[in-house]
Amino acid sequence: MGIKIRNLEYIYMQGSPFEKKALSDINLDIADGEFVGLIGHTGSGKSTLIQHLNGLLVPQIGEIEVNGISTKEKGAELKELRQEVGLVFQYPEHQIFEETVYKDVAFGPKNMGLSENEIHERVVEALTYVGLDDSYYEMSPFELSGGQRRRVAIAGVLAMRPKTLILDEPAAGLDPAGREEILTQIRALYLKSKMTVILVSHSMEDVARIANRIIVMNDGKIAMDGKVSEIFSRGDELKNMGLDVPQVSALATELIKRGVKLDSNIYTIERAKAAIMLLAKEKRGAEEC
């Protein structure tokens, strides 16, 4: 059924001197199984939007329907909604508190009143999804690296078996190795589970690598919505909104300006590498002729 948003508006501290419109006339459809990157500068409305998707905030104006559940209707099954939409906040490892990895991931399913067999099945499944095998089960989460702790926190949400997973800056604060680790696992999780994933990030490089669609927010509105290549081809517009394109895209654009025959659809290092290798191959072939 996916996510349907119609005419959504939200104002903080409405009626006070500090009133601020965070969202304005948001209309959006996200189909089941999409991997969406949600980007925008600080204060653009990203966090307010995602908090509406699992009922933490309720629309003041407009409607949201998630998998057939309307979040605005009186008596809406918000508990059911929060099981279907898993929201992982920034620095989720700060919410880890159990003495072992297994117990921490099992916390949510236990609160659902599931049997021990069902809890075990979900814990094993969730930890497998994030790339942690049974050698980690009895370890203290606080003995793990930053990236591993974050994977445990994500597993705790996955154990609820949500149909949609929302990740708010999942690589924030990690060193390069931890960043690579968590992003690789998120992409692998998506490919294995086929669940809907919404990734909120300030990093153009991160979004370019693993998302299939990008939604750009600016001043509480949706400024752009399209395929990765389409969005990053509009570099000047992004810069006017205080954003940027991936560094490799900027480099490719500059090379094209200088006469290098590159495809303009370059936004990851992998694509740049393939394009350069193709150019080198063509050059060798021309020289041999």
Buried (B, 14 or more C-beta within 10 A) or exposed (E): EBBBBBEBBBBBEEEEEEEEBBBBEBEBEBEEBBBBBBBBBEBBBBBBBBBBBBBBBBBEBBBBBBBEBBBBEEEBBBEEBBBBBBBBBBBBBEEBEBEBBBBBBBBBBBEBEBEEEEBBBBBBBBBBBBBBEEEBBEBEBEEBEBBBBBBBBBBBBBBBBBBBBBBBBBBBEBEEEBBBBBBBBBBBBBEEBEBBBBBBBBBBBBBBBBBEBBBBBBBBBBBBBBEBBEBBBBBEBBEEBEBBBBEBBBBBBEBBEEEEEBBEBBBBBEBBEEBBEEBEEEEEEEEEE
